[in-house]
Amino acid sequence: MRGLDAVLFDYGHTLIYFDDRQTPTLRSALVETYQQINHLLTARLAKEVPSAQELLEGVSTQVDAEITRDYEAERLEEVEIASIYDAALRRLGLEVDPELVEQVMEMEQDAWLAGVHVGPDVVPTLERLRAAGLKLGLVSNAAYLPRLMRAQIDHLRLAEYFDSLTWSSAVGWRKPERRIYQQALDTLQVSPERAIFVGDRVREDVRGPKALGMRAVLLREWRREEDPERVADYTLDRLGQLGPLLDTLASG
């Protein structure tokens, strides 16, 4: 496509949207998973452990809250997610080896799949862009282990569309730190000027990419973040508008 070699996407609230953890389906999945975690810990530790409900509130809810606080503080360095889980378990009086901590994380991430949904325009848009010969990359702030994030995107059948997947948990830095974007561009072998970034947040998905020289599209489909200074090059209400926009740019 003339003037453009690659499109980089944010993940959450761009390609997928999430149910609230209190949504009945997701809540039920988490409760069932923490019952399984309760049985696992009881068997592995050979001692009485907190109830499934106590584990759910003391681990899942607390980990979620801690990650949220860290992100809201706008820190650029990604957290060590295993350490956060380990600390939560220790607060409940459970000393767990690293392998078991990771197993707990993996089980919880599987439960969260009940509340993750692919947007209706995502697959048609990705197929259209690939058919146009564009390279596609994903750049996401995600605290969870890269292999767990890859498992999620495989489950959603999105991985096949991407030439690169870049997670903050792998890079060690979150958007808008320039290193995470640069790693994605390097993997794609594309210069910033030949790439456009699509996401729902002004700080991470517009200002950050533009600081490197990329163009940026602010998507307001699942989160309507304001852009009073009009930093974004383009603003779209639906992801399905991206293909026609890029066609217009190519023909102009």
C-alpha positions in Angstrom: 0.0 0.0 0.0 1.5 3.3 -1.0 3.2 5.1 1.8 2.5 2.4 4.3 4.1 -1.0 5.1 2.6 -1.9 8.5 -0.3 -1.4 10.8 0.4 -1.9 14.6 -2.6 -2.5 16.9 -3.2 -2.2 20.6 -5.0 -5.2 22.0 -7.5 -4.5 24.8 -10.4 -2.3 23.9 -9.1 -2.2 20.3 -9.2 -5.8 19.1 -11.0 -7.3 22.1 -13.3 -6.1 24.9 -13.7 -7.4 28.4 -16.6 -8.3 30.7 -16.5 -6.9 34.2 -15.3 -9.4 36.7 -18.8 -9.3 38.4 -20.5 -10.3 35.1 -22.3 -13.6 36.0 -20.5 -15.7 33.3 -17.0 -14.5 34.2 -17.7 -14.5 37.9 -18.9 -18.1 37.7 -15.8 -19.1 35.7 -13.5 -17.5 38.3 -15.3 -19.1 41.2 -15.1 -22.5 39.6 -11.4 -22.0 38.8 -10.6 -21.0 42.4 -12.3 -24.1 43.6 -9.9 -26.0 41.5 -7.0 -23.9 42.8 -8.2 -24.7 46.3 -8.0 -28.4 45.6 -4.6 -28.1 43.9 -3.1 -26.2 46.8 -4.6 -28.5 49.4 -3.1 -31.5 47.6 0.3 -29.9 46.9 0.8 -28.3 50.3 -0.7 -31.1 52.3 -2.3 -28.6 54.7 -5.6 -26.8 55.2 -5.8 -23.7 52.9 -8.2 -20.8 52.7 -11.6 -21.5 51.0 -12.1 -20.9 47.3 -13.9 -17.7 48.1 -11.1 -16.5 50.3 -8.5 -17.4 47.6 -10.6 -15.6 45.0 -10.7 -12.4 47.0 -7.3 -12.6 48.5 -5.4 -13.5 45.3 -7.4 -12.7 42.1 -9.1 -9.5 43.4 -6.0 -8.2 45.1 -3.7 -9.0 42.2 -6.1 -7.2 39.8 -6.3 -4.2 42.2 -2.5 -4.0 42.5 -1.9 -4.1 38.8 -4.6 -1.5 38.2 -3.0 0.8 40.8 0.4 0.4 39.2 -1.0 1.2 35.7 -2.9 4.2 37.0 0.3 5.5 38.5 1.6 5.6 34.8 4.8 3.7 35.6 6.6 2.7 32.5 8.4 -0.4 33.8 6.3 -3.5 33.7 5.5 -5.4 37.0 6.8 -8.8 37.9 3.5 -10.6 37.8 4.7 -13.8 39.5 6.0 -11.8 42.4 2.6 -10.1 42.9 0.9 -13.5 42.9 3.5 -14.9 45.3 3.0 -12.0 47.7 -0.8 -12.4 47.6 -0.5 -16.1 48.4 2.0 -15.4 51.2 -0.5 -12.9 52.8 -2.9 -15.8 53.0 -0.2 -17.9 54.8 0.7 -20.0 51.7 4.4 -20.5 50.8 4.3 -21.7 47.2 7.1 -22.7 44.9 7.5 -20.7 41.6 6.2 -23.5 39.5 3.0 -23.7 41.5 2.6 -19.9 41.4 2.8 -20.0 37.6 0.2 -22.8 37.6 -2.2 -20.7 39.6 -1.7 -17.8 37.2 -2.3 -20.1 34.2 -5.5 -21.4 35.7 -6.8 -18.0 36.4 -5.9 -16.7 32.9 -7.9 -19.7 31.4 -10.9 -18.6 33.5 -10.6 -15.0 32.2 -11.2 -16.3 28.6 -14.9 -16.5 29.6 -14.9 -12.7 29.6 -12.8 -11.8 26.6 -14.5 -11.1 23.3 -13.2 -10.3 19.8 -14.8 -7.2 18.3 -17.2 -7.8 15.3 -15.0 -5.9 12.8 -11.7 -7.4 13.8 -11.3 -10.4 11.6 -12.7 -8.8 8.4 -10.4 -5.8 9.0 -7.3 -7.9 9.6 -8.1 -10.1 6.6 -8.5 -6.9 4.4 -5.2 -5.4 5.6 -3.3 -8.7 5.0 -4.8 -9.0 1.5 -3.5 -5.5 0.8 0.0 -6.7 1.6 0.5 -4.9 4.9 2.5 -6.3 7.8 0.5 -6.5 11.0 1.8 -6.2 14.5 0.3 -6.2 18.0 1.8 -4.0 20.8 0.1 -4.4 24.2 0.6 -3.4 27.8 0.0 -6.8 29.4 1.4 -7.8 32.8 0.8 -11.5 32.4 3.5 -13.9 31.1 4.1 -13.7 27.3 3.2 -17.4 26.9 -0.1 -16.9 28.7 -0.9 -13.9 26.5 0.1 -15.9 23.4 -2.2 -18.8 24.6 -5.1 -16.2 24.9 -4.6 -14.8 21.4 -4.3 -18.4 20.0 -7.6 -19.3 21.7 -9.2 -16.3 20.1 -7.8 -17.3 16.7 -6.1 -14.0 16.1 -2.4 -15.0 16.2 -2.4 -16.2 12.6 -3.0 -12.6 11.3 0.0 -11.1 13.0 3.6 -10.9 11.9 4.7 -9.8 15.4 3.3 -9.9 18.9 5.0 -7.6 21.4 3.9 -7.7 25.1 5.2 -5.3 27.8 5.8 -8.4 30.0 8.3 -9.6 27.4 10.0 -6.2 26.8 9.9 -5.1 30.4 8.6 -1.7 29.4 5.0 -0.4 28.8 3.7 2.0 26.3 4.4 4.9 25.9 8.1 4.0 26.5 9.6 4.1 23.1 11.4 0.7 23.4 8.3 -1.3 23.2 7.2 0.3 19.9 10.8 0.1 18.5 11.0 -3.6 19.2 7.8 -4.2 17.3 9.1 -2.1 14.4 12.4 -3.9 14.4 10.7 -7.3 14.3 8.6 -6.2 11.3 11.6 -4.5 9.7 9.6 -1.3 9.1 10.5 2.3 9.7 8.2 4.4 11.9 7.3 6.6 9.0 6.0 3.6 7.1 3.7 2.5 10.0 0.5 3.5 11.5 -0.7 2.7 15.1 -4.3 1.9 16.1 -5.5 2.0 19.7 -7.9 3.4 22.2 -5.7 5.5 24.5 -4.2 8.9 23.7 -1.1 8.5 25.9 -0.1 5.0 24.9 -1.5 4.6 21.4 -1.3 8.1 20.0 1.3 10.2 21.7 3.8 7.3 22.1 3.7 6.1 18.5 3.8 9.7 17.1 6.9 10.5 19.2 8.7 7.8 17.1 7.4 9.1 13.8 4.4 6.8 13.3 1.0 8.1 12.4 -1.8 7.3 14.9 -5.5 6.4 14.8 -7.6 6.8 17.9 -10.3 4.2 18.1 -13.4 5.1 20.2 -15.4 1.9 19.8 -15.0 0.3 23.2 -13.5 3.2 25.2 -14.3 6.8 24.3 -11.2 8.6 25.4 -11.2 12.3 24.6 -8.4 13.9 22.5 -9.0 17.6 23.2 -5.7 18.6 21.6 -6.4 16.5 18.5 -3.1 14.7 18.7 -4.4 11.7 16.7 -4.0 11.9 13.0 -7.4 10.1 12.6 -10.3 9.2 14.9 -12.6 6.3 14.2 -15.8 5.2 15.9 -15.5 1.6 14.6 -12.6 -0.6 13.6 -14.4 -1.4 10.4 -13.7 2.1 9.2 -9.9 1.5 9.2 -9.8 -0.3 5.9 -11.6 2.4 3.9 -9.5 5.0 5.6 -6.3 3.3 4.5 -7.6 2.9 1.0 -8.3 6.6 0.9 -4.8 7.4 2.1 -3.3 5.1 -0.5 -5.3 6.6 -3.3 -4.5 10.2 -2.2 
